[in-house]
Amino acid sequence: MAELDLDYGARYVGLRIPDAYQLLLADCILHGDRSNYVRSDFVRFAWRLFDPLLSATEAPGATAPIQYPAGSRGPAEGDALVAREGYVRSTGYVWRNPRL
């Protein structure tokens, strides 16, 4: 396993790091890079695909979505679903900050 250290505040001390939205706007406006934006035809297609699903969940008598705590890995039913497909989750890894 490789370490993936995303603690930019500790790595780049004293440097102002723009937030993701600022970078996105700068890419588009200053550099003309629209690759991180979706085209309007894609948005229309996505809604044509998603809207019936949304309507089905809101229909009278529809099965309610499974609730789970915010910040958790999701519902236990999700783990059971992927386990039936052969996924084995590795546990026990704990990241240790090398600066401590």
N, C-alpha and C positions, 0 to 999 in steps of 0.2 A: 504494500500500500504506500502511496506517496502522500506527503503532506501538502495541503493546499491552504496556504496562509492568506486569508483575505482581510486581515486586520490592518487596513490601510492607515488608520489613525496612528498605530504604533510604528508601522514601517516608514511612513512619510511624515515624520514629525515636523510641524511648522509649515507645512505646505497646504495651501488651500486647494481642496479637491472639489470641483464642481459636482453638483448632484446629477443624477442620470438624465433628468428632464432638460437641464441646461445643456448638457453635452448633445442630446438629441436635437435640440433646436439649433445649436451652433453648427452641427454637422450639416443640417439642411439649409439653413439660411446663409451661413458664411462660406460653406464649402460646396454647396449644391448637391450634397449626398442624400438622396431620398430613399436609400436602400433599407432604412429602418422603419419606414412608413409603409402601410398597406395601401393598395390602390382601392379606389371606390368600388370597382366591380367585385373585388374580393370581399369587401365589407358587405355588400348586398348579397352575395352568395352565402356568406357565413350566416347572415340573419335568416335567409331562406332555409338554411339547414337547421339552425338552432331554434328558431321561433316555434316550430311544431313541438319540439321537446319541452321548451319552456311552457307552452300552453298545456301540454299533457300533464306536467307536474302541478299546474294550478287548477286543473279541472276538478269538479266535484267528485269525490270518491277516489281520487288519485292516491297512489302510494306516496307517503311523505318521504322526503329525503332523509337519510340517516344523519342524525345529529352527532357531533363530536366536539370536544373542547378546542377552542382556538389555540394554536401553537402546538397541537399534538400531531402525531403521525397520521391521524385520520381514524376512521372507524375500524374496529376490529374486523368487521365484515370485509373490508378491503384487503387486510392481511390474509384472510381465509380465501378470498377469491384468487389472489396471486399464488398462494400455496397450492391450490388445486391445479394450477398451470405449471407447477414445478419450480417456482421461485423459492430459493432458500435465502433468507435474510441472515447476514452475518452480524453478530452482536459482540459486544465486549470491547470494541475499539474505543479508546478515549484519547482525544487530542490533548496533547500537553504543550502549553506555550513554551517555546524554547527560550524566551526572554526572561522567564521567571526562575 
